[in-house]
Amino acid sequence: MVNIITLNLSKIKSNIQLHGFNPIEYAINSYYNYCDCNSFKDLKCPCCGNHSLTYHKVYDRNLTYHYKDKMYNAIIKITVCKCEHCSKIKGKQKYHAILPDFVLPYIIYESSTIMKAILDYYNGVKSKEILERLEIRHKLLYDWIKKLNAYSFPASIVLEINNVIQNIISKIIEYNSVFLNEFYHNYNHPFFLFRLTCVPLCIIP
């Protein structure tokens, strides 16, 4: 089984210059820089809580995002670590995928791309315009809207604002990575996860 660790990129110092990168490219390169320069000894296994993680492998992960009126598709190489202690126990191997915080588990679309589409919908933008801009189908947009409605009340608590959908969406966009981390910290469940059940997830600085 592969668990998920969300990496809070806002707390990671990066020597990468923003020039020539859009924000998502910058975030991806910051993630790579962290993984390339880190031995992962600072990460503790979220299962046993006592032992450091070591590099295991990478795998390709698709990501679709919107930037300056264009849709982009990126392939991110996600680092997977393992706990040597847990892996010594037969049948108890523990592997942990390190996800950058703008990537939602099991969802191909980048988090702020989803939230901005929903905000446009509630602000009166015609569905057809949103669908054409993001190159998505009608059902997917309404799946996003349905999911956000289900999460709106707990999201408003995390953000400490009134339960008004436009306010909630705007704040999630503004505090994207911080919000995603805080939501899990409060509810032990990743925000906007389409599956009702999920593998264990932990948040690290």
Residue pairs with C-beta under 8 A, 6 or more apart in sequence:
1 93
1 94
1 95
1 199
2 80
2 95
2 96
2 97
2 199
3 46
3 47
3 94
3 95
3 96
3 97
3 199
3 200
3 201
3 202
4 96
4 97
4 99
4 105
4 190
4 198
4 199
4 200
4 201
5 43
5 46
5 81
5 96
5 97
5 98
5 99
5 201
5 202
5 203
5 204
6 99
6 100
6 101
6 180
6 181
6 184
6 190
6 201
6 202
6 203
6 204
7 31
7 34
7 98
7 99
7 100
7 101
7 204
8 101
8 177
8 178
8 181
8 203
8 204
8 205
9 27
9 30
9 31
9 34
9 100
9 101
9 102
9 177
10 101
10 177
10 178
11 205
12 30
12 34
14 29
14 30
14 33
14 34
15 33
16 26
16 29
16 30
16 33
18 26
21 29
22 67
22 68
22 72
23 67
24 63
24 65
24 67
24 72
24 74
24 102
24 110
25 74
27 100
27 102
28 74
28 76
28 100
30 100
31 76
31 100
32 77
35 79
35 98
39 54
39 55
40 52
40 53
40 54
40 55
40 81
41 52
41 53
42 52
43 52
43 53
43 81
43 96
43 98
43 204
44 50
44 51
44 52
44 53
45 51
45 52
45 53
45 83
45 85
45 86
45 94
45 96
46 96
46 200
46 201
46 202
47 83
47 86
47 94
47 200
48 83
48 85
48 86
48 94
50 85
51 83
51 84
51 85
51 86
52 83
53 81
53 82
53 83
53 96
54 81
54 82
54 83
54 84
55 79
55 81
56 80
56 81
56 82
56 95
57 79
57 80
58 77
58 78
58 79
58 80
59 77
59 78
59 80
59 97
60 75
60 76
60 77
60 78
61 75
61 76
61 77
61 78
61 103
62 73
62 74
62 75
62 76
62 108
63 73
63 74
63 75
63 76
63 103
63 108
63 109
63 110
64 71
64 72
64 73
64 74
64 108
64 109
64 110
64 113
65 71
65 72
65 74
65 109
65 110
65 112
65 113
66 72
66 110
66 113
66 116
66 117
66 133
66 134
69 133
71 133
71 134
71 135
76 100
76 103
78 97
78 98
78 99
79 97
79 98
80 95
80 96
80 97
80 98
81 95
81 96
81 98
82 93
82 94
82 95
82 96
83 94
83 96
86 92
86 93
86 94
87 93
87 94
99 105
101 176
101 177
101 180
101 181
102 110
102 111
102 112
102 176
102 177
102 180
103 110
103 111
104 110
104 111
104 114
104 180
104 190
104 191
104 192
104 193
105 190
105 193
105 198
105 201
106 193
106 194
106 195
106 198
107 114
107 192
107 193
107 194
111 176
111 180
111 192
112 173
112 176
113 134
114 144
114 192
115 148
115 169
115 172
115 173
115 176
116 173
117 130
117 134
117 136
117 141
117 144
118 144
118 145
118 148
118 169
119 166
119 169
119 170
119 173
120 129
120 130
121 127
121 130
121 141
121 145
122 165
122 166
122 169
123 166
127 138
127 141
130 141
131 137
131 138
131 141
134 141
143 194
144 192
147 192
147 194
148 155
148 165
148 168
148 169
148 192
149 165
151 191
151 192
152 163
152 165
152 168
153 163
154 183
154 186
154 187
155 168
155 172
155 179
155 183
155 191
156 162
156 163
156 164
156 167
156 168
157 186
158 179
158 182
158 183
158 186
159 168
159 171
159 172
159 175
159 179
161 167
161 168
161 171
171 179
172 179
179 191
180 190
180 191
181 203
183 189
183 190
183 191
184 190
184 191
184 201
184 203
185 203
189 198
189 201
190 198
190 201
